[in-house]
Amino acid sequence: MKATKISDKFTFDSFRVEHGESATPMFIVTERGGLRMITAGMEVNPQPGDKIIALVDREPEVA
């Protein structure tokens, strides 16, 4: 599970590129501290300042 802050420079599209389609967004924590659960079929549109809480594939360990 990973929390990622969305900004003007690191958008939700950037998140998708970095983590791929296997990442599963679960929640959005709004900039004001609200919590929104993401459900199947829901349009996900986090704004700068929001955080995405998502299940992501484990990052490979560097030897």
Secondary structure, DSSP 8 states (H G I E B T S, - for coil): -EEEE--SSS-HHHHHHHH-TT-EEEEEE-TTS-EEE--TT------TT-EEEEE--------
